[in-house]
């Protein structure tokens, strides 16, 4: 299973669509907040299954704040990250992942791409696709035969 990770689009849905085009075939898209309207546009255009969570700059009372989902047999915690103080470190996310039995954590908010293993929990932040970001990136997450890999990809 190939999963496209987007975050912090902040109204720049054209760049999100470009990321979809560049990513090649994916089975699922996850948008990690600060651009729920962009996520809806991407979902409508691509027709791909999408999971999304609310960010601190999204204004929706019905959107999910965070969730633990299962994809290809992996338990994945998804959140924007602001509620877990991610700008100060990964401790809050790590505790939440352990409490929920997640082996993968996906988050945004910092606008900085990151792939890091902490005590067998894989943390991924795809970075930012906002026009205000100096480096625009997304991430690709692959789950094949139980093996999880990820990479950060700059938008060309």
C-alpha positions as CSV (number, residue, x, y, z in Angstrom):
1,X,0.0,0.0,0.0
2,X,1.3,3.4,-1.0
3,X,0.0,6.4,1.0
4,X,0.5,10.1,0.1
5,X,1.0,12.4,3.2
6,X,0.1,16.1,2.9
7,X,0.0,18.8,5.6
8,X,-0.2,22.5,6.0
9,X,-1.4,23.4,2.6
10,X,-3.0,26.6,3.9
11,X,-5.1,27.3,0.8
12,X,-2.5,26.1,-1.8
13,X,-4.6,23.2,-3.2
14,X,-2.9,23.6,-6.7
15,X,0.4,22.6,-5.1
16,X,-1.3,19.7,-3.3
17,X,-2.7,18.5,-6.7
18,X,0.8,18.8,-8.2
19,X,2.1,16.6,-5.3
20,X,-0.6,14.0,-6.1
21,X,0.5,14.1,-9.8
22,X,4.2,13.8,-8.9
23,X,3.7,11.0,-6.4
24,X,2.5,8.5,-8.9
25,X,0.1,5.8,-8.0
26,X,-1.1,5.9,-4.4
27,X,-3.8,3.9,-2.7
28,X,-4.7,6.5,0.0
29,X,-4.1,10.1,0.9
30,X,-3.8,11.5,4.4
31,X,-4.1,15.3,5.0
32,X,-2.7,16.2,8.5
33,X,-4.5,19.6,8.9
34,X,-4.3,23.3,8.2
35,X,-6.1,23.0,4.8
36,X,-9.3,20.9,5.2
37,X,-10.8,22.8,2.3
38,X,-7.8,21.9,0.2
39,X,-8.1,18.3,1.3
40,X,-11.8,18.3,0.1
41,X,-10.8,19.7,-3.3
42,X,-8.0,17.1,-3.7
43,X,-10.4,14.3,-2.7
44,X,-13.0,15.5,-5.2
45,X,-10.5,15.8,-8.0
46,X,-8.6,12.5,-7.4
47,X,-11.5,10.3,-6.2
48,X,-8.9,8.6,-4.0
49,X,-9.8,7.5,-0.4
50,X,-8.7,10.2,2.0
51,X,-8.3,10.5,5.8
52,X,-8.0,14.0,7.2
53,X,-7.7,15.7,10.6
54,X,-8.3,19.2,11.7
55,X,-5.4,21.6,12.2
56,X,-5.1,24.7,14.4
57,X,-5.9,27.0,11.4
58,X,-8.9,24.9,10.3
59,X,-12.3,26.1,11.4
60,X,-14.7,23.1,11.5
61,X,-16.6,21.8,14.5
62,X,-17.3,18.4,12.8
63,X,-13.7,17.4,11.7
64,X,-11.8,14.8,13.6
65,X,-9.0,16.2,15.8
66,X,-6.9,13.0,15.8
67,X,-7.4,9.3,15.2
68,X,-5.8,5.9,15.3
69,X,-6.5,4.2,12.0
70,X,-5.4,0.8,10.5
71,X,-4.0,0.6,7.0
72,X,-2.4,-2.5,5.6
73,X,-2.3,-4.0,9.1
74,X,-0.5,-1.1,10.7
75,X,-1.9,0.9,13.6
76,X,-1.3,4.6,12.7
77,X,-1.9,7.6,14.9
78,X,-2.8,10.8,12.9
79,X,-2.9,14.3,14.2
80,X,-2.0,17.8,13.2
81,X,0.2,18.0,16.3
82,X,-0.5,21.3,17.9
83,X,-2.4,19.7,20.7
84,X,0.7,17.6,21.6
85,X,3.2,20.5,21.6
86,X,5.2,19.1,18.6
87,X,7.2,22.3,18.3
88,X,8.8,21.4,21.6
89,X,9.5,17.7,20.8
90,X,7.9,14.3,20.2
91,X,7.2,13.3,23.8
92,X,3.5,14.0,23.8
93,X,3.0,12.2,20.5
94,X,5.1,9.2,21.7
95,X,3.0,8.8,24.8
96,X,-0.3,9.0,22.8
97,X,1.1,6.4,20.3
98,X,2.0,4.0,23.1
99,X,-1.4,4.5,24.8
100,X,-3.2,3.7,21.5
101,X,-0.9,0.9,20.4
102,X,0.3,2.8,17.3
103,X,3.6,2.0,15.6
104,X,3.4,4.9,13.2
105,X,2.7,8.6,14.0
106,X,1.8,11.1,11.3
107,X,1.7,14.8,12.2
108,X,2.2,18.3,10.7
109,X,2.1,21.8,12.3
110,X,5.9,22.5,12.4
111,X,6.1,22.9,8.6
112,X,9.4,20.9,8.9
113,X,9.7,17.5,7.2
114,X,10.8,14.7,9.5
115,X,11.2,11.0,9.5
116,X,12.5,9.6,12.8
117,X,12.3,6.3,14.7
118,X,11.9,6.6,18.5
119,X,11.9,3.3,20.4
120,X,10.3,1.4,17.4
121,X,7.7,4.1,16.7
122,X,8.1,5.8,13.3
123,X,7.3,9.5,13.3
124,X,6.6,11.3,10.0
125,X,5.9,14.9,9.3
126,X,5.5,15.5,5.5
127,X,6.4,19.2,5.8
128,X,4.5,22.0,4.2
129,X,2.8,22.9,0.9
130,X,1.9,26.4,1.8
131,X,3.1,29.3,-0.4
132,X,4.8,30.8,2.7
133,X,7.1,27.8,3.1
134,X,10.6,28.0,1.7
135,X,10.8,24.3,1.0
136,X,7.6,22.6,-0.1
137,X,7.4,18.9,0.6
138,X,5.1,15.9,1.0
139,X,5.8,12.3,2.1
140,X,5.2,8.9,0.7
141,X,4.5,6.1,3.2
142,X,4.7,2.5,1.9
143,X,3.5,-0.6,3.8
144,X,4.5,-3.7,2.0
145,X,4.4,-7.2,3.6
146,X,4.3,-5.6,7.0
147,X,7.4,-3.4,6.4
148,X,6.9,0.3,6.8
149,X,9.1,2.8,4.9
150,X,8.8,6.5,4.3
151,X,10.5,9.2,2.3
152,X,10.2,13.0,2.1
153,X,9.8,14.4,-1.4
154,X,10.3,18.0,-2.5
155,X,7.7,19.3,-4.9
156,X,9.4,19.9,-8.3
